[in-house]
Amino acid sequence: MKTDNTNKRDTMESFLGEGMVLVQLDSRVDGVIVPEHLKGDPTLRLNISGRFGLPLDLDDWGVHATLTFQGDPFECKLPWGAIYIVISHVTGEPCLFPSDVPPEYVNEALGHLKNTGIKPAKPEPALAEELEEAPEPARNHLRLVAVE
Protein backbone atom coordinates (compact mmCIF):
# COMPACT_ATOMS: atom_id res chain seq x y z
CA MET A 1 0.00 0.00 0.00
CA LYS A 2 1.40 3.39 -1.02
CA THR A 3 1.31 6.27 1.40
CA ASP A 4 0.87 9.90 0.46
CA ASN A 5 4.60 10.40 1.10
CA THR A 6 5.49 7.52 -1.23
CA ASN A 7 3.26 9.03 -3.92
CA LYS A 8 4.96 12.41 -3.45
CA ARG A 9 8.41 10.87 -3.68
CA ASP A 10 7.48 8.87 -6.79
CA THR A 11 5.97 11.99 -8.39
CA MET A 12 9.02 14.11 -7.55
CA GLU A 13 11.45 11.49 -8.85
CA SER A 14 9.46 11.16 -12.07
CA PHE A 15 9.23 14.92 -12.63
CA LEU A 16 12.89 15.49 -11.70
CA GLY A 17 13.85 12.87 -14.28
CA GLU A 18 12.32 15.20 -16.87
CA GLY A 19 13.82 18.45 -15.53
CA MET A 20 12.97 21.24 -13.10
CA VAL A 21 10.13 20.90 -10.59
CA LEU A 22 8.20 23.56 -8.68
CA VAL A 23 7.07 22.55 -5.20
CA GLN A 24 4.62 24.49 -3.09
CA LEU A 25 4.84 23.89 0.62
CA ASP A 26 3.83 25.21 4.00
CA SER A 27 7.09 26.47 5.52
CA ARG A 28 5.44 26.57 8.96
CA VAL A 29 5.44 22.76 9.22
CA ASP A 30 7.87 21.28 11.77
CA GLY A 31 11.14 20.22 10.21
CA VAL A 32 11.11 22.70 7.31
CA ILE A 33 14.44 24.47 7.01
CA VAL A 34 14.57 27.40 4.60
CA PRO A 35 16.20 30.84 4.74
CA GLU A 36 14.87 33.02 7.57
CA HIS A 37 13.03 35.42 5.24
CA LEU A 38 10.96 32.52 3.84
CA LYS A 39 9.90 30.97 7.15
CA GLY A 40 6.21 31.24 8.03
CA ASP A 41 4.98 31.24 4.42
CA PRO A 42 2.14 28.71 3.94
CA THR A 43 2.43 29.02 0.14
CA LEU A 44 6.20 28.94 -0.35
CA ARG A 45 7.21 27.98 -3.90
CA LEU A 46 10.66 26.60 -4.66
CA ASN A 47 12.25 25.40 -7.89
CA ILE A 48 14.18 22.15 -7.53
CA SER A 49 16.34 20.43 -10.13
CA GLY A 50 19.07 17.85 -10.22
CA ARG A 51 20.65 19.92 -12.98
CA PHE A 52 21.56 22.84 -10.72
CA GLY A 53 24.83 21.06 -9.87
CA LEU A 54 24.07 21.36 -6.15
CA PRO A 55 23.35 18.58 -3.63
CA LEU A 56 19.86 17.07 -3.98
CA ASP A 57 18.53 14.00 -2.21
CA LEU A 58 15.05 12.54 -1.83
CA ASP A 59 14.46 10.00 0.91
CA ASP A 60 11.62 8.65 3.06
CA TRP A 61 11.72 11.83 5.19
CA GLY A 62 11.56 14.38 2.39
CA VAL A 63 13.69 16.57 0.14
CA HIS A 64 17.19 17.72 1.05
CA ALA A 65 18.32 20.30 -1.51
CA THR A 66 20.90 23.04 -1.63
CA LEU A 67 19.23 25.96 -3.38
CA THR A 68 20.47 29.46 -4.09
CA PHE A 69 18.74 32.56 -2.79
CA GLN A 70 20.04 35.89 -4.08
CA GLY A 71 23.17 34.02 -5.21
CA ASP A 72 23.86 32.42 -1.81
CA PRO A 73 23.56 28.62 -1.40
CA PHE A 74 21.34 27.37 1.43
CA GLU A 75 20.74 23.76 2.50
CA CYS A 76 16.94 23.38 2.54
CA LYS A 77 15.11 20.53 4.23
CA LEU A 78 11.52 19.93 3.16
CA PRO A 79 9.61 17.11 4.87
CA TRP A 80 7.01 15.40 2.68
CA GLY A 81 4.22 16.52 5.01
CA ALA A 82 4.95 20.17 4.17
CA ILE A 83 4.74 19.73 0.38
CA TYR A 84 1.24 19.84 -1.10
CA ILE A 85 1.71 20.75 -4.77
CA VAL A 86 4.32 19.42 -7.18
CA ILE A 87 4.46 20.78 -10.74
CA SER A 88 6.71 19.70 -13.62
CA HIS A 89 8.24 22.71 -15.38
CA VAL A 90 8.75 20.50 -18.45
CA THR A 91 5.19 19.26 -18.98
CA GLY A 92 3.28 21.69 -16.77
CA GLU A 93 1.62 18.71 -15.09
CA PRO A 94 0.59 19.56 -11.52
CA CYS A 95 -0.12 17.12 -8.70
CA LEU A 96 -2.11 18.19 -5.64
CA PHE A 97 -1.86 16.31 -2.35
CA PRO A 98 -5.03 17.52 -0.57
CA SER A 99 -4.28 15.94 2.80
CA ASP A 100 -1.39 18.39 3.26
CA VAL A 101 -3.01 21.61 2.01
CA PRO A 102 -2.91 24.13 4.88
CA PRO A 103 -6.28 23.95 6.68
CA GLU A 104 -6.97 27.69 6.49
CA TYR A 105 -7.20 27.45 2.71
CA VAL A 106 -9.80 24.69 2.90
CA ASN A 107 -11.73 26.60 5.56
CA GLU A 108 -11.51 29.81 3.53
CA ALA A 109 -13.09 28.12 0.52
CA LEU A 110 -15.85 26.57 2.63
CA GLY A 111 -16.37 29.88 4.46
CA HIS A 112 -16.82 31.63 1.13
CA LEU A 113 -19.60 29.18 0.26
CA LYS A 114 -21.29 29.83 3.60
CA ASN A 115 -21.10 33.60 3.14
CA THR A 116 -22.72 33.43 -0.30
CA GLY A 117 -25.55 31.25 0.93
CA ILE A 118 -24.61 28.54 -1.57
CA LYS A 119 -24.76 25.05 -0.18
CA PRO A 120 -22.16 22.54 -1.37
CA ALA A 121 -23.84 20.17 -3.80
CA LYS A 122 -24.10 16.46 -3.20
CA PRO A 123 -23.80 14.51 -6.45
CA GLU A 124 -26.82 12.49 -7.53
CA PRO A 125 -26.18 8.71 -7.43
CA ALA A 126 -26.24 8.52 -11.26
CA LEU A 127 -23.75 11.39 -11.51
CA ALA A 128 -21.47 9.75 -8.96
CA GLU A 129 -21.38 6.63 -11.16
CA GLU A 130 -20.57 8.77 -14.22
CA LEU A 131 -17.74 10.45 -12.35
CA GLU A 132 -16.26 7.07 -11.45
CA GLU A 133 -16.35 6.03 -15.11
CA ALA A 134 -15.09 9.37 -16.47
CA PRO A 135 -11.93 9.24 -18.58
CA GLU A 136 -8.62 10.57 -17.24
CA PRO A 137 -8.63 14.39 -17.44
CA ALA A 138 -6.35 16.11 -19.96
CA ARG A 139 -2.84 17.07 -18.83
CA ASN A 140 -2.21 20.48 -17.32
CA HIS A 141 -5.03 20.07 -14.80
CA LEU A 142 -4.55 19.39 -11.12
CA ARG A 143 -4.49 15.69 -10.44
CA LEU A 144 -5.55 14.41 -7.02
CA VAL A 145 -3.19 11.76 -5.71
CA ALA A 146 -5.05 9.53 -3.29
CA VAL A 147 -3.56 7.14 -0.75
CA GLU A 148 -4.25 3.60 -1.93
PyMOL commands that set and color helices and strands:
alter all, ss='L'
color gray80, all
select helices_A, chain A and resi 4-18+36-38+50-52+80-82+98-100+103-116+125-133
alter helices_A, ss='H'
color red, helices_A
select strands_A, chain A and resi 21-25+44-48+56-58+62-69+72-79+83-88+94-96+143-144
alter strands_A, ss='S'
color yellow, strands_A
deselect
rebuild
show_as cartoon
